[in-house]
Amino acid sequence: MMKHASVVVIGGGIVGSAIAFNLLKMGTKNVCVIEKSYVSSGSTGRCAGGIRQQWSSPMNVKLAMRSVKLFEEFEKDVGMDIEYYQGGYLLLAYTDSEVDDFEKNVRMQKSQGLDVEILTPNQIKEKFPFINIEGIKLGSWCQSDGHANPQLANIAYAIAIRKMGGEFLTHTTVAGIDVQNGQITGVQTDNGYINTQTVVDAAGFESPKIGSMIGVDIPVHGERHQILVTEAVNHFLDPLVINFNHNYYVRQTHHGSLMMGQGDANPASGEDLGNTIEFLEEMSEKMIKDFPLLKNIHIVRQWSGAYDMSPDAQPIIDESKDISRFIYATGFSGHGFMLAPAVGESVAEMIIHGRTITTDVSNLKMDRFTIGIEREHNVV
């Protein structure tokens, strides 16, 4: 273990790993990542791997568009094939209110430079004949959206960090953070002590626990979301499909299985990651109705993971005003994987240059909660 680190990143999921990778890429030495379990053991390893730019918040659109550029270069830049595939995202609208929202969002997304379009029900049926279009009023379609394998991406970052001279500690728990006169002096772990003046809290839904060690309140909580996976079938589904009205998403993986998930009506908060039979029953009914060809497909297993939910379902990226060089990147509310490359770049720039250069994330600071917030609506 390093005795001294220029930066300690707490949390070895996709966000923390992306931050550490970018710090090293930009020339920072002695970067240390601390992960309490194994690589991709938390929310990253439990997510469906979608990568989309169709959001209701301009900030999320900007971050996602930058991430897509970085995902397109991921294999060359980081050094591993992560099954990245730009099969598009199809969002379905069923109500007049959704139609208004979709049309407003598409106008905003286009103003940010995104190549996105509205599809009529007939156009949806022509492109995707296997979808039951009953009740659909329109769709929002972006071809450059896609998906990848989050476990491979997290592992790729971890391998690259170690190759670049950084340290990636697994099965290591943070026991405390020492502060003197508002300055961080070190991090205590169950495997030893690391002297450092800069700490990044990228611990996902557990980020408030890290903040509480030094009296920093982070308004994030864990929220259970469930996923199921089916047996593998011949490839037929290029895009990831989201249905906000029916509350689900579905995509086909590289090897042919289908992953699908939804948000619970009353999601369990905290660290309870149990599964429910109600989830299987609800998802099965929805899938058979909207994708009739799936009627006889077999479910292989199900799991759950925790979204790190913020009050407005947008990330919190900021430095504490009370503790110098304590930076947090959390509250991604279910879209941390898809934003991670751009967030890693931005946070690394904050640490090295004192400000972001590539993508301005200043409106994701903590103080937005005191002046009024606008919630991100495109979350499942």
TIBA-509872 format. One record per residue (C-alpha): residue number from 1; residue in one letter; z, y, x. Coordinates in nm, 2 decimals. Layout:
! residues N
+-----+--------+--------+--------+--------+
| num | residu |     pz |     py |     px |
+-----+--------+--------+--------+--------+
| NUM |      A |      Z |      Y |      X |
...
+-----+--------+--------+--------+--------+
! end
This chain:
! residues 380
+-----+--------+--------+--------+--------+
| num | residu |     pz |     py |     px |
+-----+--------+--------+--------+--------+
|   1 |      M |   0.00 |   0.00 |   0.00 |
|   2 |      M |  -0.08 |   0.36 |   0.11 |
|   3 |      K |   0.23 |   0.55 |   0.23 |
|   4 |      H |   0.05 |   0.88 |   0.16 |
|   5 |      A |  -0.23 |   0.95 |  -0.09 |
|   6 |      S |  -0.42 |   1.27 |  -0.15 |
|   7 |      V |  -0.45 |   1.17 |  -0.52 |
|   8 |      V |  -0.28 |   0.90 |  -0.72 |
|   9 |      V |  -0.46 |   0.80 |  -1.04 |
|  10 |      I |  -0.23 |   0.62 |  -1.29 |
|  11 |      G |  -0.44 |   0.39 |  -1.50 |
|  12 |      G |  -0.72 |   0.17 |  -1.38 |
|  13 |      G |  -0.93 |   0.16 |  -1.69 |
|  14 |      I |  -1.27 |   0.31 |  -1.71 |
|  15 |      V |  -1.16 |   0.67 |  -1.71 |
|  16 |      G |  -0.91 |   0.64 |  -1.42 |
|  17 |      S |  -1.16 |   0.44 |  -1.22 |
|  18 |      A |  -1.44 |   0.69 |  -1.28 |
|  19 |      I |  -1.22 |   0.97 |  -1.17 |
|  20 |      A |  -1.12 |   0.79 |  -0.85 |
|  21 |      F |  -1.48 |   0.69 |  -0.78 |
|  22 |      N |  -1.60 |   1.05 |  -0.81 |
|  23 |      L |  -1.32 |   1.18 |  -0.59 |
|  24 |      L |  -1.43 |   0.94 |  -0.32 |
|  25 |      K |  -1.80 |   1.02 |  -0.37 |
|  26 |      M |  -1.73 |   1.39 |  -0.33 |
|  27 |      G |  -1.55 |   1.33 |   0.00 |
|  28 |      T |  -1.18 |   1.30 |  -0.09 |
|  29 |      K |  -0.99 |   1.05 |   0.13 |
|  30 |      N |  -0.69 |   0.84 |   0.06 |
|  31 |      V |  -0.74 |   0.80 |  -0.32 |
|  32 |      C |  -0.51 |   0.55 |  -0.48 |
|  33 |      V |  -0.55 |   0.39 |  -0.83 |
|  34 |      I |  -0.24 |   0.22 |  -0.99 |
|  35 |      E |  -0.31 |  -0.03 |  -1.26 |
|  36 |      K |  -0.01 |  -0.21 |  -1.42 |
|  37 |      S |  -0.21 |  -0.53 |  -1.50 |
|  38 |      Y |  -0.56 |  -0.65 |  -1.40 |
|  39 |      V |  -0.89 |  -0.46 |  -1.39 |
|  40 |      S |  -1.02 |  -0.40 |  -1.74 |
|  41 |      S |  -0.71 |  -0.55 |  -1.90 |
|  42 |      G |  -0.65 |  -0.26 |  -2.14 |
|  43 |      S |  -0.86 |  -0.07 |  -2.39 |
|  44 |      T |  -1.17 |  -0.07 |  -2.17 |
|  45 |      G |  -1.18 |  -0.45 |  -2.17 |
|  46 |      R |  -1.14 |  -0.46 |  -2.55 |
|  47 |      C |  -1.40 |  -0.21 |  -2.65 |
|  48 |      A |  -1.75 |  -0.28 |  -2.78 |
|  49 |      G |  -1.93 |  -0.09 |  -2.51 |
|  50 |      G |  -2.13 |   0.16 |  -2.72 |
|  51 |      I |  -2.27 |   0.47 |  -2.55 |
|  52 |      R |  -2.38 |   0.75 |  -2.79 |
|  53 |      Q |  -2.45 |   1.12 |  -2.79 |
|  54 |      Q |  -2.45 |   1.17 |  -3.17 |
|  55 |      W |  -2.12 |   1.35 |  -3.23 |
|  56 |      S |  -2.00 |   1.63 |  -3.46 |
|  57 |      S |  -1.84 |   1.82 |  -3.18 |
|  58 |      P |  -2.07 |   2.01 |  -2.93 |
|  59 |      M |  -1.83 |   1.93 |  -2.65 |
|  60 |      N |  -1.85 |   1.56 |  -2.71 |
|  61 |      V |  -2.23 |   1.59 |  -2.73 |
|  62 |      K |  -2.24 |   1.76 |  -2.39 |
|  63 |      L |  -2.01 |   1.51 |  -2.22 |
|  64 |      A |  -2.20 |   1.22 |  -2.37 |
|  65 |      M |  -2.54 |   1.35 |  -2.27 |
|  66 |      R |  -2.41 |   1.39 |  -1.91 |
|  67 |      S |  -2.26 |   1.04 |  -1.92 |
|  68 |      V |  -2.60 |   0.90 |  -2.03 |
|  69 |      K |  -2.76 |   1.05 |  -1.73 |
|  70 |      L |  -2.50 |   0.89 |  -1.51 |
|  71 |      F |  -2.52 |   0.56 |  -1.69 |
|  72 |      E |  -2.90 |   0.56 |  -1.62 |
|  73 |      E |  -2.82 |   0.58 |  -1.25 |
|  74 |      F |  -2.51 |   0.36 |  -1.26 |
|  75 |      E |  -2.65 |   0.05 |  -1.09 |
|  76 |      K |  -2.80 |   0.25 |  -0.80 |
|  77 |      D |  -2.50 |   0.48 |  -0.78 |
|  78 |      V |  -2.21 |   0.24 |  -0.82 |
|  79 |      G |  -2.38 |  -0.08 |  -0.72 |
|  80 |      M |  -2.37 |  -0.32 |  -1.01 |
|  81 |      D |  -2.58 |  -0.42 |  -1.31 |
|  82 |      I |  -2.36 |  -0.35 |  -1.61 |
|  83 |      E |  -2.61 |  -0.47 |  -1.88 |
|  84 |      Y |  -2.69 |  -0.11 |  -1.97 |
|  85 |      Y |  -2.95 |  -0.10 |  -2.24 |
|  86 |      Q |  -3.08 |   0.21 |  -2.43 |
|  87 |      G |  -3.16 |   0.04 |  -2.76 |
|  88 |      G |  -3.06 |   0.35 |  -2.96 |
|  89 |      Y |  -2.79 |   0.43 |  -3.22 |
|  90 |      L |  -2.86 |   0.43 |  -3.59 |
|  91 |      L |  -2.60 |   0.61 |  -3.81 |
|  92 |      L |  -2.63 |   0.55 |  -4.19 |
|  93 |      A |  -2.54 |   0.81 |  -4.46 |
|  94 |      Y |  -2.46 |   0.70 |  -4.82 |
|  95 |      T |  -2.33 |   1.01 |  -4.99 |
|  96 |      D |  -2.45 |   1.37 |  -5.04 |
|  97 |      S |  -2.16 |   1.49 |  -4.83 |
|  98 |      E |  -2.26 |   1.26 |  -4.54 |
|  99 |      V |  -2.62 |   1.38 |  -4.58 |
| 100 |      D |  -2.50 |   1.74 |  -4.54 |
| 101 |      D |  -2.29 |   1.64 |  -4.23 |
| 102 |      F |  -2.57 |   1.44 |  -4.07 |
| 103 |      E |  -2.83 |   1.72 |  -4.11 |
| 104 |      K |  -2.58 |   1.98 |  -3.98 |
| 105 |      N |  -2.49 |   1.75 |  -3.69 |
| 106 |      V |  -2.85 |   1.68 |  -3.60 |
| 107 |      R |  -2.93 |   2.05 |  -3.59 |
| 108 |      M |  -2.64 |   2.11 |  -3.36 |
| 109 |      Q |  -2.73 |   1.81 |  -3.14 |
| 110 |      K |  -3.09 |   1.93 |  -3.10 |
| 111 |      S |  -2.96 |   2.27 |  -3.00 |
| 112 |      Q |  -2.78 |   2.10 |  -2.72 |
| 113 |      G |  -3.10 |   1.94 |  -2.61 |
| 114 |      L |  -3.06 |   1.59 |  -2.76 |
| 115 |      D |  -3.37 |   1.41 |  -2.88 |
| 116 |      V |  -3.24 |   1.30 |  -3.22 |
| 117 |      E |  -3.41 |   1.27 |  -3.56 |
| 118 |      I |  -3.34 |   1.21 |  -3.93 |
| 119 |      L |  -3.49 |   0.89 |  -4.08 |
| 120 |      T |  -3.56 |   0.83 |  -4.45 |
| 121 |      P |  -3.46 |   0.50 |  -4.60 |
| 122 |      N |  -3.83 |   0.39 |  -4.59 |
| 123 |      Q |  -3.84 |   0.47 |  -4.22 |
| 124 |      I |  -3.52 |   0.28 |  -4.16 |
| 125 |      K |  -3.67 |  -0.02 |  -4.34 |
| 126 |      E |  -3.99 |   0.00 |  -4.14 |
| 127 |      K |  -3.80 |   0.01 |  -3.81 |
| 128 |      F |  -3.53 |  -0.23 |  -3.90 |
| 129 |      P |  -3.65 |  -0.46 |  -4.18 |
| 130 |      F |  -3.34 |  -0.68 |  -4.17 |
| 131 |      I |  -3.11 |  -0.40 |  -4.30 |
| 132 |      N |  -3.04 |  -0.38 |  -4.67 |
| 133 |      I |  -3.12 |  -0.01 |  -4.74 |
| 134 |      E |  -2.96 |  -0.02 |  -5.09 |
| 135 |      G |  -2.76 |   0.30 |  -5.13 |
| 136 |      I |  -2.87 |   0.45 |  -4.80 |
| 137 |      K |  -2.98 |   0.82 |  -4.84 |
| 138 |      L |  -3.08 |   0.88 |  -4.48 |
| 139 |      G |  -3.01 |   0.78 |  -4.12 |
| 140 |      S |  -2.96 |   0.96 |  -3.79 |
| 141 |      W |  -3.14 |   0.81 |  -3.49 |
| 142 |      C |  -3.13 |   0.86 |  -3.12 |
| 143 |      Q |  -3.33 |   0.63 |  -2.89 |
| 144 |      S |  -3.15 |   0.73 |  -2.57 |
| 145 |      D |  -2.82 |   0.60 |  -2.70 |
| 146 |      G |  -2.73 |   0.25 |  -2.61 |
| 147 |      H |  -2.46 |   0.01 |  -2.49 |
| 148 |      A |  -2.33 |  -0.17 |  -2.18 |
| 149 |      N |  -2.07 |  -0.42 |  -2.07 |
| 150 |      P |  -1.74 |  -0.23 |  -2.02 |
| 151 |      Q |  -1.57 |  -0.50 |  -1.83 |
| 152 |      L |  -1.85 |  -0.51 |  -1.57 |
| 153 |      A |  -1.85 |  -0.13 |  -1.55 |
| 154 |      N |  -1.48 |  -0.12 |  -1.48 |
| 155 |      I |  -1.50 |  -0.39 |  -1.22 |
| 156 |      A |  -1.80 |  -0.22 |  -1.06 |
| 157 |      Y |  -1.60 |   0.10 |  -1.02 |
| 158 |      A |  -1.30 |  -0.09 |  -0.87 |
| 159 |      I |  -1.52 |  -0.27 |  -0.62 |
| 160 |      A |  -1.69 |   0.06 |  -0.52 |
| 161 |      I |  -1.35 |   0.24 |  -0.48 |
| 162 |      R |  -1.23 |  -0.03 |  -0.24 |
| 163 |      K |  -1.56 |  -0.03 |  -0.05 |
| 164 |      M |  -1.54 |   0.35 |  -0.01 |
| 165 |      G |  -1.20 |   0.33 |   0.14 |
| 166 |      G |  -0.98 |   0.40 |  -0.17 |
| 167 |      E |  -0.70 |   0.17 |  -0.28 |
| 168 |      F |  -0.70 |   0.00 |  -0.62 |
| 169 |      L |  -0.36 |  -0.15 |  -0.69 |
| 170 |      T |  -0.33 |  -0.40 |  -0.97 |
| 171 |      H |  -0.02 |  -0.56 |  -1.12 |
| 172 |      T |   0.17 |  -0.24 |  -1.01 |
| 173 |      T |   0.40 |  -0.04 |  -1.24 |
| 174 |      V |   0.48 |   0.32 |  -1.20 |
| 175 |      A |   0.86 |   0.36 |  -1.21 |
| 176 |      G |   0.88 |   0.74 |  -1.17 |
| 177 |      I |   0.73 |   1.06 |  -1.04 |
| 178 |      D |   0.93 |   1.28 |  -0.81 |
| 179 |      V |   0.91 |   1.66 |  -0.86 |
| 180 |      Q |   1.07 |   1.94 |  -0.66 |
| 181 |      N |   1.04 |   2.31 |  -0.77 |
| 182 |      G |   0.75 |   2.23 |  -1.00 |
| 183 |      Q |   0.56 |   2.04 |  -0.73 |
| 184 |      I |   0.49 |   1.67 |  -0.73 |
| 185 |      T |   0.62 |   1.50 |  -0.41 |
| 186 |      G |   0.56 |   1.13 |  -0.47 |
| 187 |      V |   0.52 |   0.83 |  -0.70 |
| 188 |      Q |   0.76 |   0.54 |  -0.72 |
| 189 |      T |   0.62 |   0.20 |  -0.80 |
| 190 |      D |   0.77 |  -0.15 |  -0.82 |
| 191 |      N |   0.57 |  -0.23 |  -0.50 |
| 192 |      G |   0.67 |   0.08 |  -0.30 |
| 193 |      Y |   0.66 |   0.45 |  -0.27 |
| 194 |      I |   0.35 |   0.68 |  -0.23 |
| 195 |      N |   0.38 |   1.03 |  -0.11 |
| 196 |      T |   0.14 |   1.26 |  -0.29 |
| 197 |      Q |   0.11 |   1.61 |  -0.43 |
| 198 |      T |  -0.16 |   1.53 |  -0.70 |
| 199 |      V |  -0.13 |   1.28 |  -0.99 |
| 200 |      V |  -0.38 |   1.21 |  -1.26 |
| 201 |      D |  -0.25 |   1.05 |  -1.58 |
| 202 |      A |  -0.53 |   0.84 |  -1.71 |
| 203 |      A |  -0.31 |   0.58 |  -1.88 |
| 204 |      G |  -0.47 |   0.59 |  -2.22 |
| 205 |      F |  -0.24 |   0.53 |  -2.51 |
| 206 |      E |   0.05 |   0.50 |  -2.26 |
| 207 |      S |  -0.02 |   0.84 |  -2.10 |
| 208 |      P |   0.27 |   1.00 |  -2.30 |
| 209 |      K |   0.51 |   0.76 |  -2.11 |
| 210 |      I |   0.38 |   0.89 |  -1.78 |
| 211 |      G |   0.41 |   1.25 |  -1.89 |
| 212 |      S |   0.76 |   1.19 |  -2.01 |
| 213 |      M |   0.87 |   1.09 |  -1.66 |
| 214 |      I |   0.84 |   1.46 |  -1.56 |
| 215 |      G |   0.90 |   1.63 |  -1.90 |
| 216 |      V |   0.53 |   1.68 |  -2.00 |
| 217 |      D |   0.46 |   1.62 |  -2.36 |
| 218 |      I |   0.12 |   1.47 |  -2.43 |
| 219 |      P |   0.03 |   1.44 |  -2.80 |
| 220 |      V |  -0.14 |   1.10 |  -2.79 |
| 221 |      H |  -0.05 |   0.78 |  -2.97 |
| 222 |      G |  -0.19 |   0.43 |  -2.97 |
| 223 |      E |  -0.38 |   0.31 |  -3.28 |
| 224 |      R |  -0.49 |  -0.05 |  -3.33 |
| 225 |      H |  -0.86 |  -0.12 |  -3.39 |
| 226 |      Q |  -1.00 |  -0.47 |  -3.43 |
| 227 |      I |  -1.32 |  -0.64 |  -3.33 |
| 228 |      L |  -1.48 |  -0.98 |  -3.39 |
| 229 |      V |  -1.76 |  -1.16 |  -3.20 |
| 230 |      T |  -2.00 |  -1.42 |  -3.34 |
| 231 |      E |  -2.19 |  -1.70 |  -3.19 |
| 232 |      A |  -2.51 |  -1.61 |  -3.00 |
| 233 |      V |  -2.83 |  -1.59 |  -3.19 |
| 234 |      N |  -3.19 |  -1.49 |  -3.10 |
| 235 |      H |  -3.22 |  -1.12 |  -3.02 |
| 236 |      F |  -3.30 |  -0.90 |  -3.32 |
| 237 |      L |  -3.07 |  -0.59 |  -3.30 |
| 238 |      D |  -3.17 |  -0.33 |  -3.05 |
| 239 |      P |  -2.95 |  -0.04 |  -3.17 |
| 240 |      L |  -2.58 |  -0.01 |  -3.23 |
| 241 |      V |  -2.55 |   0.06 |  -3.61 |
| 242 |      I |  -2.27 |   0.27 |  -3.74 |
| 243 |      N |  -2.18 |   0.30 |  -4.11 |
| 244 |      F |  -1.91 |   0.56 |  -4.16 |
| 245 |      N |  -1.91 |   0.51 |  -4.54 |
| 246 |      H |  -1.85 |   0.13 |  -4.51 |
| 247 |      N |  -1.64 |   0.20 |  -4.19 |
| 248 |      Y |  -1.79 |  -0.03 |  -3.93 |
| 249 |      Y |  -2.01 |  -0.06 |  -3.63 |
| 250 |      V |  -2.22 |  -0.36 |  -3.50 |
| 251 |      R |  -2.42 |  -0.43 |  -3.19 |
| 252 |      Q |  -2.58 |  -0.74 |  -3.03 |
| 253 |      T |  -2.47 |  -0.83 |  -2.67 |
| 254 |      H |  -2.68 |  -0.92 |  -2.38 |
| 255 |      H |  -2.64 |  -1.29 |  -2.44 |
| 256 |      G |  -2.70 |  -1.28 |  -2.82 |
| 257 |      S |  -2.36 |  -1.26 |  -2.98 |
| 258 |      L |  -2.28 |  -0.98 |  -3.23 |
| 259 |      M |  -1.98 |  -0.76 |  -3.18 |
| 260 |      M |  -1.85 |  -0.57 |  -3.49 |
| 261 |      G |  -1.54 |  -0.36 |  -3.56 |
| 262 |      Q |  -1.38 |  -0.12 |  -3.80 |
| 263 |      G |  -1.08 |   0.11 |  -3.82 |
| 264 |      D |  -0.80 |  -0.02 |  -4.03 |
| 265 |      A |  -0.72 |   0.17 |  -4.36 |
| 266 |      N |  -0.37 |   0.21 |  -4.23 |
| 267 |      P |  -0.39 |   0.15 |  -3.86 |
| 268 |      A |  -0.09 |   0.01 |  -3.68 |
| 269 |      S |   0.04 |   0.26 |  -3.42 |
| 270 |      G |   0.20 |   0.19 |  -3.09 |
| 271 |      E |   0.15 |  -0.12 |  -2.88 |
| 272 |      D |   0.12 |  -0.38 |  -3.15 |
| 273 |      L |  -0.22 |  -0.53 |  -3.09 |
| 274 |      G |  -0.20 |  -0.82 |  -3.33 |
| 275 |      N |  -0.49 |  -0.94 |  -3.55 |
| 276 |      T |  -0.53 |  -0.97 |  -3.92 |
| 277 |      I |  -0.71 |  -1.21 |  -4.15 |
| 278 |      E |  -0.79 |  -0.91 |  -4.38 |
| 279 |      F |  -1.01 |  -0.77 |  -4.10 |
| 280 |      L |  -1.22 |  -1.09 |  -4.09 |
| 281 |      E |  -1.25 |  -1.10 |  -4.47 |
| 282 |      E |  -1.35 |  -0.73 |  -4.50 |
| 283 |      M |  -1.60 |  -0.74 |  -4.21 |
| 284 |      S |  -1.76 |  -1.06 |  -4.34 |
| 285 |      E |  -1.82 |  -0.91 |  -4.68 |
| 286 |      K |  -1.97 |  -0.59 |  -4.54 |
| 287 |      M |  -2.20 |  -0.77 |  -4.29 |
| 288 |      I |  -2.34 |  -1.01 |  -4.55 |
| 289 |      K |  -2.42 |  -0.72 |  -4.78 |
| 290 |      D |  -2.58 |  -0.49 |  -4.53 |
| 291 |      F |  -2.73 |  -0.76 |  -4.30 |
| 292 |      P |  -2.82 |  -1.05 |  -4.53 |
| 293 |      L |  -2.96 |  -1.26 |  -4.24 |
| 294 |      L |  -2.61 |  -1.30 |  -4.10 |
| 295 |      K |  -2.48 |  -1.50 |  -4.40 |
| 296 |      N |  -2.45 |  -1.83 |  -4.21 |
| 297 |      I |  -2.36 |  -1.70 |  -3.87 |
| 298 |      H |  -2.03 |  -1.83 |  -3.73 |
| 299 |      I |  -1.74 |  -1.61 |  -3.61 |
| 300 |      V |  -1.61 |  -1.72 |  -3.27 |
| 301 |      R |  -1.30 |  -1.50 |  -3.22 |
| 302 |      Q |  -1.14 |  -1.17 |  -3.28 |
| 303 |      W |  -0.92 |  -0.93 |  -3.09 |
| 304 |      S |  -0.77 |  -0.58 |  -3.10 |
| 305 |      G |  -0.73 |  -0.29 |  -2.88 |
| 306 |      A |  -0.56 |   0.05 |  -2.89 |
| 307 |      Y |  -0.74 |   0.38 |  -2.93 |
| 308 |      D |  -0.56 |   0.66 |  -2.75 |
| 309 |      M |  -0.57 |   0.91 |  -3.04 |
| 310 |      S |  -0.54 |   1.28 |  -3.00 |
| 311 |      P |  -0.47 |   1.52 |  -3.29 |
| 312 |      D |  -0.84 |   1.62 |  -3.32 |
| 313 |      A |  -1.00 |   1.29 |  -3.20 |
| 314 |      Q |  -1.13 |   1.46 |  -2.88 |
| 315 |      P |  -1.02 |   1.41 |  -2.52 |
| 316 |      I |  -0.74 |   1.61 |  -2.36 |
| 317 |      I |  -0.84 |   1.71 |  -2.01 |
| 318 |      D |  -0.61 |   1.96 |  -1.85 |
| 319 |      E |  -0.35 |   2.04 |  -1.58 |
| 320 |      S |   0.01 |   2.09 |  -1.67 |
| 321 |      K |   0.12 |   2.45 |  -1.67 |
| 322 |      D |   0.47 |   2.34 |  -1.56 |
| 323 |      I |   0.40 |   2.08 |  -1.30 |
| 324 |      S |   0.15 |   2.18 |  -1.04 |
| 325 |      R |  -0.13 |   1.92 |  -0.97 |
| 326 |      F |  -0.03 |   1.70 |  -1.27 |
| 327 |      I |  -0.36 |   1.64 |  -1.44 |
| 328 |      Y |  -0.42 |   1.43 |  -1.75 |
| 329 |      A |  -0.74 |   1.28 |  -1.90 |
| 330 |      T |  -0.65 |   1.11 |  -2.22 |
| 331 |      G |  -0.68 |   1.11 |  -2.60 |
| 332 |      F |  -1.04 |   0.98 |  -2.60 |
| 333 |      S |  -0.99 |   0.83 |  -2.95 |
| 334 |      G |  -1.21 |   0.54 |  -2.91 |
| 335 |      H |  -1.49 |   0.69 |  -2.70 |
| 336 |      G |  -1.35 |   0.68 |  -2.35 |
| 337 |      F |  -1.59 |   0.43 |  -2.22 |
| 338 |      M |  -1.90 |   0.62 |  -2.32 |
| 339 |      L |  -1.76 |   0.95 |  -2.18 |
| 340 |      A |  -1.60 |   0.81 |  -1.86 |
| 341 |      P |  -1.88 |   0.89 |  -1.61 |
| 342 |      A |  -1.90 |   1.25 |  -1.71 |
| 343 |      V |  -1.52 |   1.29 |  -1.74 |
| 344 |      G |  -1.47 |   1.12 |  -1.39 |
| 345 |      E |  -1.71 |   1.38 |  -1.25 |
| 346 |      S |  -1.55 |   1.68 |  -1.42 |
| 347 |      V |  -1.19 |   1.58 |  -1.33 |
| 348 |      A |  -1.29 |   1.52 |  -0.97 |
| 349 |      E |  -1.44 |   1.87 |  -0.96 |
| 350 |      M |  -1.12 |   2.01 |  -1.11 |
| 351 |      I |  -0.91 |   1.85 |  -0.84 |
| 352 |      I |  -1.14 |   1.95 |  -0.55 |
| 353 |      H |  -1.27 |   2.29 |  -0.66 |
| 354 |      G |  -1.01 |   2.40 |  -0.91 |
| 355 |      R |  -1.27 |   2.41 |  -1.18 |
| 356 |      T |  -1.55 |   2.20 |  -1.33 |
| 357 |      I |  -1.90 |   2.27 |  -1.21 |
| 358 |      T |  -2.14 |   2.02 |  -1.38 |
| 359 |      T |  -1.99 |   2.02 |  -1.73 |
| 360 |      D |  -1.76 |   2.28 |  -1.87 |
| 361 |      V |  -1.46 |   2.10 |  -2.03 |
| 362 |      S |  -1.24 |   2.41 |  -2.06 |
| 363 |      N |  -1.22 |   2.38 |  -2.44 |
| 364 |      L |  -1.05 |   2.04 |  -2.41 |
| 365 |      K |  -0.73 |   2.19 |  -2.27 |
| 366 |      M |  -0.40 |   2.14 |  -2.43 |
| 367 |      D |  -0.36 |   2.49 |  -2.56 |
| 368 |      R |  -0.63 |   2.44 |  -2.82 |
| 369 |      F |  -0.37 |   2.27 |  -3.04 |
| 370 |      T |  -0.18 |   2.60 |  -3.07 |
| 371 |      I |  -0.48 |   2.81 |  -3.18 |
| 372 |      G |  -0.63 |   2.57 |  -3.43 |
| 373 |      I |  -0.85 |   2.26 |  -3.39 |
| 374 |      E |  -1.16 |   2.12 |  -3.54 |
| 375 |      R |  -1.15 |   1.74 |  -3.57 |
| 376 |      E |  -1.43 |   1.52 |  -3.44 |
| 377 |      H |  -1.55 |   1.34 |  -3.76 |
| 378 |      N |  -1.79 |   1.08 |  -3.61 |
| 379 |      V |  -1.52 |   0.82 |  -3.53 |
| 380 |      V |  -1.49 |   0.46 |  -3.66 |
+-----+--------+--------+--------+--------+
! end
